[in-house]
Amino acid sequence: MGTRWDPLAAGVLRLPSGRLVRGRGLSRPLPSGLLPDWGAYLFGEPPPSVGWESIWVRWPDFGLPDDNSEFAAAVRELWDRSIRERVEVACYGGHGRTGTALACAAILDGVPADSAVAYVREHYDQGAVETEAQADYVLRFDSMSRD
């Protein structure tokens, strides 16, 4: 711990506060360089095991999280840890579920909910947040994360 992500590395999103979070798709090879200290993995079935501390949030492809409270807690932990650790969030492709989670982390970092998807598309990946349901979920996240 202590060494941060390279802010220019592929998949690394800089939040407005300066926190760095890596998003990626597990369908692609692990990027070279530093490994995460912690990861949140968003899959319908248990994801492949990794060599660092991680959590799994059940979330089917192109859908929404099975448990809103569990997802909100995972995003909060991702955001909290990002101040001092290398954290990542990933799904199979690295766009829909990962982009949705990154947009929710951006909300925790102060980005207005109605701008969070655009922020992630501009600073992470143009294809982030793939479905209307995911975009609507981001809009509702602020109120869900306080429940």
Buried (B, 14 or more C-beta within 10 A) or exposed (E): EEEBBEEEEEBBBBBEBEBBBBBBBBEEEEBEEEEBBBBBBBBBEEBEEBEEEBBBBBBEEEBBBEEBEBBBBBBBBBBEBBEEBBBBBBBBBBBBBBBBBBBBBBBBBEBEBEBBBBBBBEBBBEEBBBBEEBBEBBBEBBEBBEE
